[in-house]
């Protein structure tokens, strides 16, 4: 009889719910659903293929997404960027955002000279914006903030003017 009571006690002890650590053991786990594939171009371009605006500005000009600043070439008034965006698409972005009557084209390089950013507020800074292809990156964008005109009556020495044009000629080569 003792054995019967002992076996009955064992059966009652083993008949309960399994411990929590054993729940789900042996159950087939479904793989997670695939992540949606993000098109990297959807983040760079709008429906018309024009680059989208970024949060970065230079002298009131909103820059497009996809530009990488080249710190080694930057100065206080000169901002240089590289991009994987083709020059033609960058021209479609910058053209409507710059107001100027002086647009130069040298080969595949296009420069908007003495341009004002549309929609800029406060003191408007004139810009020279150059977009050109490079051998290392599809595009390079250079933005030069032009200094304000000197006040009336200020005379600039001829030597300073000559140095300015020599430097400008050196950069253009």
C-alpha positions as CSV (number, residue, x, y, z in Angstrom):
1,X,0.0,0.0,0.0
2,X,2.8,2.3,0.7
3,X,4.0,1.8,-2.8
4,X,0.6,2.7,-4.2
5,X,0.5,5.9,-2.2
6,X,4.0,6.7,-3.3
7,X,3.2,6.2,-7.0
8,X,0.0,8.2,-6.6
9,X,2.0,11.1,-5.1
10,X,4.5,10.9,-8.0
11,X,1.7,11.0,-10.6
12,X,0.1,14.0,-8.9
13,X,3.4,15.8,-8.8
14,X,4.1,15.2,-12.5
15,X,0.7,15.9,-13.8
16,X,0.8,19.7,-13.4
17,X,1.8,22.4,-15.9
18,X,5.3,22.2,-17.2
19,X,7.7,24.8,-15.7
20,X,7.7,28.2,-17.6
21,X,11.2,27.5,-19.0
22,X,9.8,24.5,-21.0
23,X,7.0,26.5,-22.7
24,X,7.4,26.7,-26.4
25,X,10.3,24.2,-26.6
26,X,10.0,22.3,-29.8
27,X,7.6,24.7,-31.4
28,X,8.5,25.8,-34.9
29,X,9.4,29.5,-35.0
30,X,8.4,31.4,-38.1
31,X,11.1,33.6,-39.7
32,X,10.4,37.4,-39.4
33,X,8.8,39.0,-42.4
34,X,11.3,40.5,-44.8
35,X,12.1,44.2,-44.3
36,X,10.9,46.4,-47.1
37,X,13.6,47.2,-49.5
38,X,14.4,50.9,-49.4
39,X,15.4,52.5,-52.7
40,X,18.3,54.8,-51.9
41,X,17.4,57.0,-54.8
42,X,13.9,57.6,-53.3
43,X,15.6,59.5,-50.5
44,X,17.8,61.6,-52.9
45,X,15.3,62.4,-55.7
46,X,11.7,63.6,-56.0
47,X,9.2,62.1,-58.5
48,X,10.7,64.2,-61.3
49,X,14.3,63.1,-60.6
50,X,15.4,66.4,-59.1
51,X,17.5,66.1,-55.9
52,X,15.5,66.7,-52.7
53,X,16.4,69.6,-50.3
54,X,18.6,68.9,-47.2
55,X,18.7,70.7,-43.9
56,X,22.0,72.4,-44.7
57,X,22.3,76.0,-46.0
58,X,25.1,78.1,-47.2
59,X,24.5,81.9,-47.2
60,X,20.7,81.3,-47.5
61,X,21.0,78.7,-50.3
62,X,19.4,75.3,-49.3
63,X,21.7,72.5,-50.4
64,X,20.4,69.2,-51.9
65,X,20.8,65.9,-50.2
66,X,23.7,63.7,-51.2
67,X,26.5,66.3,-50.9
68,X,29.6,65.5,-48.9
69,X,31.7,68.5,-47.7
70,X,35.4,68.5,-48.5
71,X,36.9,70.1,-45.5
72,X,40.4,70.2,-46.9
73,X,39.3,72.7,-49.6
74,X,36.9,74.8,-47.6
75,X,37.7,78.3,-46.3
76,X,35.5,80.9,-44.6
77,X,33.8,81.9,-47.8
78,X,34.5,78.8,-50.0
79,X,32.4,75.7,-49.6
80,X,33.4,72.6,-51.7
81,X,31.3,69.4,-51.9
82,X,31.4,66.1,-53.8
83,X,28.4,64.0,-54.8
84,X,27.3,60.9,-56.5
85,X,24.5,62.8,-58.1
86,X,25.2,63.5,-61.8
87,X,25.9,67.2,-62.8
88,X,22.7,67.4,-65.0
89,X,20.5,66.6,-62.0
90,X,22.4,69.1,-59.8
91,X,21.8,71.8,-62.5
92,X,18.1,71.0,-62.3
93,X,18.2,71.5,-58.6
94,X,20.4,74.7,-58.4
95,X,19.0,76.5,-61.5
96,X,15.6,77.4,-60.1
97,X,17.1,78.3,-56.7
98,X,19.6,80.9,-58.0
99,X,18.8,84.3,-59.5
100,X,21.5,85.6,-61.9
101,X,21.9,86.8,-65.4
102,X,25.5,85.6,-65.6
103,X,25.8,81.8,-66.3
104,X,29.0,80.5,-67.7
105,X,29.6,77.2,-69.2
106,X,33.2,75.8,-69.8
107,X,33.0,72.3,-71.2
108,X,30.9,70.4,-68.8
109,X,31.3,72.8,-65.9
110,X,28.6,75.4,-65.3
111,X,29.0,78.5,-63.0
112,X,26.3,80.7,-61.8
113,X,28.2,84.0,-61.2
114,X,27.0,86.8,-58.8
115,X,23.9,84.8,-58.0
116,X,21.4,85.4,-55.2
117,X,19.6,82.5,-53.6
118,X,15.9,82.7,-54.1
119,X,14.0,83.0,-50.9
120,X,17.0,84.1,-48.9
121,X,16.1,86.4,-45.9
122,X,18.1,89.2,-44.3
123,X,21.3,90.5,-45.9
124,X,21.6,88.6,-49.2
125,X,25.0,87.3,-50.0
126,X,26.0,87.0,-53.7
127,X,27.4,83.6,-54.6
128,X,29.4,82.0,-57.4
129,X,28.2,78.4,-57.7
130,X,30.1,75.9,-59.9
131,X,28.9,72.4,-60.7
132,X,31.3,70.2,-62.6
133,X,32.1,66.5,-63.1
134,X,35.3,65.1,-61.7
135,X,37.4,62.0,-62.3
136,X,36.9,60.8,-58.7
137,X,33.3,61.6,-58.1
138,X,30.4,62.2,-60.6
139,X,30.1,65.8,-59.4
140,X,31.8,68.6,-57.5
141,X,29.9,71.6,-56.2
142,X,31.8,74.8,-55.2
143,X,30.1,77.7,-53.6
144,X,32.0,80.9,-53.1
145,X,30.5,83.7,-51.1
146,X,31.3,87.0,-52.7
147,X,32.4,89.8,-50.4
148,X,30.0,92.7,-50.2
149,X,30.8,95.7,-52.3
150,X,33.0,98.3,-50.7
151,X,31.3,101.5,-49.4
152,X,31.3,104.5,-51.7
153,X,34.5,106.4,-51.7
154,X,36.8,103.4,-50.9
155,X,39.7,103.1,-53.3
156,X,41.1,99.6,-53.9
157,X,44.8,99.6,-54.9
158,X,45.6,98.3,-58.4
159,X,48.0,95.7,-56.9
160,X,45.2,94.2,-54.9
161,X,42.9,94.0,-57.9
162,X,45.7,92.3,-59.9
163,X,46.3,89.7,-57.1
164,X,42.5,88.9,-57.0
165,X,42.3,88.2,-60.7
166,X,45.5,86.2,-60.7
167,X,44.1,84.0,-57.9
168,X,40.8,83.6,-59.7
169,X,42.6,82.6,-62.9
170,X,44.7,80.0,-61.0
171,X,41.5,78.5,-59.5
172,X,39.8,78.3,-62.9
173,X,42.6,76.2,-64.3
